[in-house]
Amino acid sequence: MKKSIIALVAVAALAGCSTTEKDALTGAAVGATIGAIATGRPGGALAGAAIGGVSAVLIGRATRRGYCTYRNPATGKLYTDRCPRDYNW
């Protein structure tokens, strides 16, 4: 039961995040898991979370190059679409 509640809270927290935040959270979770399994120590989990989070954000930006995130002023929802042609990286 406790694991189900934690999973529901995690899903609810991710629902309101931007793509970059989701990338970072997912990368950190995967990195922490791998770090904990590889070393068996809390320090390994922390290092894995840091490395995984940063790596996921950098890889996510590289794969979505040319797309920008916009906010609909009427609804406040975020959406992704091609960036304007004159947009400078």
MARLOTOR-929739 format. One record per residue: residue number from 1; x, y, z of N, C-alpha, C, CB in turn. Coordinates in pm, 1 decimal, padded with zeros to 6 digits. Glycine has a CB too. Example, Ala and Ser with C-alpha at 12.3 -4.5 7.8 and 13.67 -1.06 7.14 Angstrom:
<rs>
+-----+----------+----------+----------+----------+----------+----------+----------+----------+----------+----------+----------+----------+
|   k |     n.px |     n.py |     n.pz |    ca.px |    ca.py |    ca.pz |     c.px |     c.py |     c.pz |    cb.px |    cb.py |    cb.pz |
+-----+----------+----------+----------+----------+----------+----------+----------+----------+----------+----------+----------+----------+
|   1 |  01319.0 | -00569.0 |  00780.0 |  01230.0 | -00450.0 |  00780.0 |  01320.0 | -00330.0 |  00780.0 |  01130.8 | -00447.3 |  00904.6 |
|   2 |  01285.0 | -00225.0 |  00708.0 |  01367.0 | -00106.0 |  00714.0 |  01290.0 |  00003.0 |  00787.0 |  01408.4 | -00059.8 |  00572.5 |
+-----+----------+----------+----------+----------+----------+----------+----------+----------+----------+----------+----------+----------+
</rs>
This chain:
<rs>
+-----+----------+----------+----------+----------+----------+----------+----------+----------+----------+----------+----------+----------+
|   k |     n.px |     n.py |     n.pz |    ca.px |    ca.py |    ca.pz |     c.px |     c.py |     c.pz |    cb.px |    cb.py |    cb.pz |
+-----+----------+----------+----------+----------+----------+----------+----------+----------+----------+----------+----------+----------+
|   1 |  00082.4 | -00119.2 |  00000.0 |  00000.0 |  00000.0 |  00000.0 |  00087.2 |  00126.2 |  00000.0 | -00094.0 | -00000.5 |  00121.2 |
|   2 |  00192.4 |  00124.0 |  00080.1 |  00280.2 |  00239.9 |  00090.5 |  00346.6 |  00270.5 | -00044.0 |  00387.0 |  00216.4 |  00198.3 |
|   3 |  00390.0 |  00165.6 | -00115.9 |  00453.2 |  00185.2 | -00246.1 |  00354.6 |  00241.2 | -00347.8 |  00511.6 |  00053.7 | -00296.9 |
|   4 |  00228.9 |  00199.1 | -00339.7 |  00126.5 |  00250.5 | -00431.2 |  00102.4 |  00398.9 | -00408.7 | -00004.4 |  00173.1 | -00414.1 |
|   5 |  00100.0 |  00440.2 | -00285.5 |  00078.4 |  00582.2 | -00253.5 |  00197.0 |  00664.9 | -00303.0 |  00058.4 |  00602.2 | -00100.0 |
|   6 |  00317.6 |  00614.3 | -00283.5 |  00436.7 |  00685.6 | -00330.4 |  00434.1 |  00697.4 | -00482.4 |  00565.5 |  00613.6 | -00284.2 |
|   7 |  00394.7 |  00590.8 | -00551.1 |  00387.3 |  00594.0 | -00697.4 |  00283.0 |  00694.4 | -00745.4 |  00354.7 |  00454.8 | -00752.2 |
|   8 |  00168.2 |  00699.6 | -00679.9 |  00064.1 |  00795.6 | -00718.3 |  00108.9 |  00939.7 | -00696.3 | -00063.9 |  00769.0 | -00639.6 |
|   9 |  00177.3 |  00964.5 | -00587.6 |  00228.0 |  01099.1 | -00560.1 |  00331.9 |  01137.9 | -00665.0 |  00289.1 |  01107.0 | -00417.9 |
|  10 |  00417.6 |  01044.0 | -00702.7 |  00520.1 |  01072.4 | -00803.8 |  00456.6 |  01103.4 | -00938.1 |  00616.6 |  00954.1 | -00817.6 |
|  11 |  00355.5 |  01028.2 | -00977.8 |  00286.6 |  01053.8 | -01104.2 |  00217.0 |  01188.8 | -01101.1 |  00185.2 |  00942.8 | -01133.9 |
|  12 |  00153.6 |  01221.3 | -00991.2 |  00085.6 |  01350.4 | -00979.9 |  00185.4 |  01465.8 | -00985.3 |  00004.6 |  01357.0 | -00849.7 |
|  13 |  00301.4 |  01447.5 | -00924.9 |  00403.3 |  01552.4 | -00927.4 |  00457.2 |  01573.9 | -01067.9 |  00517.7 |  01517.6 | -00832.6 |
|  14 |  00474.5 |  01466.5 | -01142.8 |  00526.7 |  01478.2 | -01279.0 |  00424.8 |  01536.3 | -01376.3 |  00572.0 |  01342.9 | -01328.4 |
|  15 |  00297.8 |  01524.0 | -01346.7 |  00193.6 |  01568.4 | -01439.8 |  00201.7 |  01718.2 | -01468.0 |  00056.1 |  01534.1 | -01384.4 |
|  16 |  00243.6 |  01797.8 | -01371.8 |  00248.3 |  01941.8 | -01390.4 |  00383.1 |  01994.6 | -01435.4 |  00210.3 |  02008.3 | -01265.0 |
|  17 |  00476.5 |  01907.6 | -01462.9 |  00612.2 |  01950.2 | -01497.0 |  00629.4 |  01974.7 | -01646.3 |  00712.0 |  01846.6 | -01450.7 |
|  18 |  00726.5 |  02058.1 | -01677.7 |  00763.5 |  02078.1 | -01817.1 |  00845.0 |  01958.5 | -01864.5 |  00843.1 |  02210.1 | -01835.4 |
|  19 |  00872.1 |  01952.6 | -01992.2 |  00948.8 |  01841.0 | -02047.8 |  01088.3 |  01835.2 | -01987.2 |  00958.2 |  01853.0 | -02200.2 |
|  20 |  01151.5 |  01948.2 | -01969.7 |  01286.1 |  01950.2 | -01911.3 |  01284.6 |  01897.8 | -01768.2 |  01343.9 |  02092.3 | -01914.4 |
|  21 |  01184.2 |  01937.7 | -01691.4 |  01175.0 |  01890.5 | -01553.6 |  01149.4 |  01740.3 | -01548.5 |  01064.4 |  01965.2 | -01479.0 |
|  22 |  01065.5 |  01690.9 | -01639.5 |  01040.3 |  01546.4 | -01645.1 |  01167.2 |  01471.4 | -01682.8 |  00928.1 |  01514.7 | -01745.8 |
|  23 |  01242.2 |  01525.1 | -01779.0 |  01369.5 |  01463.5 | -01817.1 |  01462.7 |  01455.1 | -01697.0 |  01436.3 |  01542.9 | -01931.0 |
|  24 |  01473.2 |  01564.6 | -01623.7 |  01564.8 |  01569.4 | -01508.9 |  01521.5 |  01471.5 | -01400.2 |  01571.7 |  01712.1 | -01451.5 |
|  25 |  01392.0 |  01467.7 | -01369.6 |  01343.5 |  01377.6 | -01265.5 |  01361.7 |  01231.6 | -01305.4 |  01196.8 |  01405.6 | -01235.7 |
|  26 |  01330.9 |  01200.3 | -01429.8 |  01346.4 |  01062.8 | -01476.2 |  01493.6 |  01022.0 | -01475.8 |  01287.0 |  01046.7 | -01617.0 |
|  27 |  01579.9 |  01108.8 | -01526.9 |  01723.1 |  01080.0 | -01527.7 |  01779.5 |  01063.4 | -01387.3 |  01797.7 |  01190.2 | -01599.7 |
|  28 |  01734.3 |  01148.2 | -01295.4 |  01781.3 |  01139.0 | -01157.5 |  01734.6 |  01009.0 | -01092.5 |  01732.4 |  01259.3 | -01076.2 |
|  29 |  01612.0 |  00969.1 | -01119.0 |  01560.7 |  00844.4 | -01061.3 |  01636.4 |  00723.5 | -01115.0 |  01411.0 |  00829.6 | -01090.6 |
|  30 |  01657.7 |  00720.9 | -01244.8 |  01731.6 |  00609.6 | -01304.8 |  01876.1 |  00609.6 | -01255.0 |  01727.8 |  00618.3 | -01459.6 |
|  31 |  01937.9 |  00726.1 | -01252.0 |  02075.8 |  00736.1 | -01204.1 |  02090.1 |  00694.1 | -01058.8 |  02126.3 |  00877.2 | -01220.8 |
|  32 |  01995.4 |  00733.7 | -00975.4 |  02000.5 |  00695.4 | -00834.2 |  01985.9 |  00544.6 | -00818.4 |  01890.5 |  00767.7 | -00754.8 |
|  33 |  01897.7 |  00485.8 | -00897.1 |  01879.0 |  00340.5 | -00890.3 |  02006.0 |  00267.6 | -00932.1 |  01761.4 |  00297.0 | -00979.4 |
|  34 |  02063.8 |  00309.0 | -01043.5 |  02186.4 |  00244.9 | -01091.0 |  02300.8 |  00266.6 | -00992.1 |  02225.1 |  00299.0 | -01229.8 |
|  35 |  02312.9 |  00388.9 | -00939.5 |  02418.8 |  00417.8 | -00842.7 |  02404.3 |  00335.9 | -00715.9 |  02419.2 |  00565.1 | -00808.1 |
|  36 |  02280.1 |  00318.4 | -00669.3 |  02257.4 |  00239.8 | -00548.3 |  02288.2 |  00092.7 | -00570.9 |  02113.8 |  00256.1 | -00500.8 |
|  37 |  02247.5 |  00040.3 | -00687.5 |  02273.9 | -00100.5 | -00717.9 |  02423.9 | -00124.1 | -00736.8 |  02196.4 | -00143.9 | -00844.5 |
|  38 |  02490.1 | -00033.5 | -00805.4 |  02632.0 | -00051.7 | -00836.1 |  02719.8 | -00042.4 | -00712.5 |  02676.5 |  00050.9 | -00937.5 |
|  39 |  02688.7 |  00050.0 | -00623.3 |  02776.4 |  00070.8 | -00507.9 |  02720.9 |  00015.6 | -00377.6 |  02803.3 |  00216.4 | -00491.4 |
|  40 |  02589.1 |  00010.7 | -00366.0 |  02529.0 | -00033.6 | -00240.8 |  02537.9 |  00069.5 | -00130.9 |  02593.5 | -00159.3 | -00195.3 |
|  41 |  02566.5 |  00193.2 | -00165.5 |  02583.0 |  00300.0 | -00065.9 |  02496.6 |  00421.0 | -00101.2 |  02731.2 |  00342.0 | -00055.7 |
|  42 |  02456.5 |  00498.5 | -00001.4 |  02378.6 |  00619.5 | -00029.4 |  02454.1 |  00720.9 | -00114.7 |  02337.1 |  00684.4 |  00100.1 |
|  43 |  02584.9 |  00729.8 | -00095.7 |  02665.9 |  00821.8 | -00175.5 |  02662.7 |  00787.3 | -00323.1 |  02809.0 |  00821.6 | -00126.5 |
|  44 |  02661.1 |  00658.4 | -00353.4 |  02651.4 |  00614.3 | -00492.4 |  02517.7 |  00651.7 | -00553.3 |  02672.1 |  00464.2 | -00502.0 |
|  45 |  02412.7 |  00642.2 | -00473.1 |  02279.7 |  00681.7 | -00520.8 |  02273.6 |  00831.9 | -00546.6 |  02171.5 |  00641.1 | -00419.0 |
|  46 |  02334.0 |  00910.4 | -00458.8 |  02334.4 |  01055.6 | -00477.5 |  02415.1 |  01096.3 | -00600.1 |  02390.4 |  01124.5 | -00353.6 |
|  47 |  02530.3 |  01034.7 | -00617.2 |  02612.1 |  01065.3 | -00734.7 |  02539.5 |  01023.7 | -00862.4 |  02749.1 |  00994.7 | -00725.5 |
|  48 |  02477.7 |  00907.2 | -00860.1 |  02401.7 |  00860.3 | -00975.7 |  02285.3 |  00951.7 | -01009.4 |  02350.7 |  00720.7 | -00950.9 |
|  49 |  02217.7 |  01002.2 | -00905.8 |  02105.4 |  01094.2 | -00928.4 |  02153.7 |  01223.8 | -00992.3 |  02032.5 |  01124.5 | -00796.0 |
|  50 |  02264.5 |  01276.6 | -00944.0 |  02317.2 |  01401.7 | -01000.2 |  02361.5 |  01382.6 | -01144.7 |  02434.8 |  01453.2 | -00915.9 |
|  51 |  02435.1 |  01276.3 | -01169.4 |  02483.8 |  01251.0 | -01305.2 |  02368.1 |  01221.2 | -01399.1 |  02583.7 |  01134.5 | -01306.1 |
|  52 |  02272.7 |  01140.9 | -01353.9 |  02157.4 |  01106.0 | -01436.9 |  02069.6 |  01225.5 | -01468.9 |  02075.1 |  01000.6 | -01368.7 |
|  53 |  02046.0 |  01310.9 | -01370.6 |  01962.5 |  01429.2 | -01393.0 |  02022.7 |  01525.3 | -01493.2 |  01939.2 |  01501.0 | -01263.2 |
|  54 |  02149.9 |  01555.5 | -01476.2 |  02217.8 |  01648.2 | -01567.6 |  02226.2 |  01589.3 | -01707.8 |  02358.9 |  01681.7 | -01515.9 |
|  55 |  02261.2 |  01461.9 | -01716.2 |  02273.2 |  01396.6 | -01846.7 |  02140.0 |  01395.6 | -01921.2 |  02324.4 |  01253.4 | -01829.7 |
|  56 |  02032.6 |  01366.4 | -01850.8 |  01901.1 |  01360.3 | -01913.9 |  01858.8 |  01495.8 | -01968.6 |  01797.5 |  01309.8 | -01814.8 |
|  57 |  01887.1 |  01602.2 | -01895.7 |  01851.6 |  01736.0 | -01943.9 |  01932.4 |  01770.5 | -02069.1 |  01875.9 |  01842.0 | -01833.4 |
|  58 |  02061.4 |  01742.5 | -02067.3 |  02145.0 |  01773.8 | -02183.4 |  02105.4 |  01691.6 | -02305.5 |  02291.7 |  01749.7 | -02150.6 |
|  59 |  02078.3 |  01564.7 | -02287.6 |  02036.9 |  01479.5 | -02399.3 |  01899.3 |  01523.1 | -02449.4 |  02034.5 |  01330.1 | -02356.9 |
|  60 |  01810.1 |  01556.8 | -02358.3 |  01676.4 |  01601.7 | -02398.1 |  01680.6 |  01728.7 | -02480.9 |  01590.4 |  01624.2 | -02275.9 |
|  61 |  01763.8 |  01823.3 | -02442.2 |  01776.1 |  01947.3 | -02519.3 |  01833.1 |  01921.8 | -02657.6 |  01863.6 |  02047.2 | -02445.2 |
|  62 |  01929.5 |  01833.9 | -02665.8 |  01992.8 |  01804.6 | -02794.6 |  01896.5 |  01736.1 | -02890.1 |  02116.0 |  01717.5 | -02774.4 |
|  63 |  01810.6 |  01651.7 | -02838.6 |  01719.0 |  01578.2 | -02926.3 |  01596.5 |  01660.1 | -02964.6 |  01675.0 |  01450.0 | -02859.4 |
|  64 |  01566.6 |  01764.5 | -02890.1 |  01450.8 |  01848.3 | -02922.5 |  01490.8 |  01984.4 | -02978.8 |  01365.2 |  01867.9 | -02799.2 |
|  65 |  01607.1 |  01992.3 | -03035.6 |  01656.1 |  02118.6 | -03091.3 |  01563.8 |  02162.1 | -03204.7 |  01803.2 |  02104.6 | -03141.9 |
|  66 |  01529.1 |  02288.6 | -03206.2 |  01439.4 |  02340.8 | -03308.7 |  01295.1 |  02349.6 | -03261.7 |  01446.9 |  02254.9 | -03431.7 |
|  67 |  01268.5 |  02302.8 | -03140.6 |  01133.8 |  02310.3 | -03084.1 |  01135.5 |  02399.0 | -02960.4 |  01080.3 |  02169.0 | -03049.2 |
|  68 |  01032.0 |  02477.7 | -02944.8 |  01019.7 |  02567.7 | -02831.0 |  00893.8 |  02533.1 | -02752.0 |  01016.5 |  02715.4 | -02877.6 |
|  69 |  00893.9 |  02567.9 | -02625.2 |  00777.3 |  02546.5 | -02540.5 |  00706.1 |  02679.7 | -02522.5 |  00817.5 |  02485.3 | -02402.7 |
|  70 |  00576.2 |  02677.6 | -02546.0 |  00493.5 |  02797.1 | -02535.4 |  00383.5 |  02773.8 | -02432.8 |  00433.2 |  02834.9 | -02672.7 |
|  71 |  00329.4 |  02883.9 | -02380.7 |  00216.4 |  02875.4 | -02288.1 |  00094.9 |  02940.1 | -02353.7 |  00249.6 |  02944.3 | -02151.4 |
|  72 | -00014.9 |  02867.0 | -02358.0 | -00139.8 |  02919.8 | -02410.9 | -00192.9 |  03022.5 | -02311.8 | -00244.1 |  02805.8 | -02436.0 |
|  73 | -00207.0 |  03149.6 | -02351.2 | -00249.3 |  03252.0 | -02255.2 | -00392.2 |  03231.9 | -02205.3 | -00237.2 |  03388.7 | -02317.8 |
|  74 | -00476.0 |  03167.2 | -02285.0 | -00615.5 |  03147.8 | -02243.9 | -00629.0 |  03037.7 | -02138.9 | -00702.0 |  03114.1 | -02365.2 |
|  75 | -00553.1 |  02929.7 | -02155.3 | -00568.3 |  02815.4 | -02065.0 | -00451.6 |  02798.8 | -01968.1 | -00584.2 |  02689.5 | -02145.2 |
|  76 | -00336.4 |  02856.9 | -02002.5 | -00218.4 |  02842.5 | -01918.8 | -00142.2 |  02713.5 | -01942.3 | -00257.4 |  02850.7 | -01776.3 |
|  77 | -00189.8 |  02629.3 | -02034.8 | -00123.6 |  02501.6 | -02062.3 | -00000.6 |  02522.4 | -02149.4 | -00220.6 |  02403.9 | -02130.5 |
|  78 |  00100.2 |  02437.7 | -02127.8 |  00221.7 |  02441.7 | -02207.0 |  00206.6 |  02350.4 | -02327.6 |  00343.8 |  02400.9 | -02122.5 |
|  79 |  00263.6 |  02391.7 | -02440.0 |  00267.6 |  02307.5 | -02558.8 |  00398.6 |  02331.4 | -02631.4 |  00146.8 |  02335.7 | -02651.8 |
|  80 |  00437.7 |  02235.3 | -02713.4 |  00564.0 |  02241.9 | -02786.2 |  00535.9 |  02252.8 | -02935.1 |  00652.1 |  02118.3 | -02756.1 |
|  81 |  00608.9 |  02341.8 | -03001.1 |  00593.8 |  02361.3 | -03144.6 |  00728.9 |  02408.5 | -03200.0 |  00479.1 |  02464.8 | -03176.7 |
|  82 |  00739.7 |  02412.5 | -03329.4 |  00863.3 |  02460.2 | -03392.3 |  00892.6 |  02603.2 | -03348.3 |  00853.0 |  02452.3 | -03546.7 |
|  83 |  01021.3 |  02632.0 | -03330.0 |  01063.4 |  02767.9 | -03296.1 |  01054.2 |  02855.9 | -03420.6 |  01208.3 |  02768.7 | -03238.5 |
|  84 |  01041.3 |  02988.1 | -03402.0 |  01043.1 |  03079.6 | -03516.1 |  01175.2 |  03068.7 | -03592.0 |  01020.4 |  03224.5 | -03469.4 |
|  85 |  01172.6 |  03098.8 | -03720.4 |  01292.8 |  03085.9 | -03803.7 |  01407.3 |  03174.7 | -03757.0 |  01259.6 |  03118.9 | -03947.0 |
|  86 |  01376.1 |  03292.2 | -03704.4 |  01480.9 |  03384.1 | -03661.1 |  01522.6 |  03364.2 | -03516.0 |  01435.1 |  03525.2 | -03680.4 |
|  87 |  01480.0 |  03255.0 | -03454.3 |  01513.2 |  03227.5 | -03315.8 |  01659.8 |  03189.8 | -03303.6 |  01424.3 |  03116.2 | -03259.9 |
|  88 |  01731.3 |  03254.1 | -03211.3 |  01873.8 |  03226.3 | -03190.5 |  01891.3 |  03133.0 | -03072.4 |  01953.1 |  03356.8 | -03167.8 |
|  89 |  01973.8 |  03031.7 | -03089.6 |  02000.6 |  02937.0 | -02982.3 |  02099.7 |  02998.9 | -02890.3 |  02051.7 |  02802.1 | -03035.4 |
+-----+----------+----------+----------+----------+----------+----------+----------+----------+----------+----------+----------+----------+
</rs>
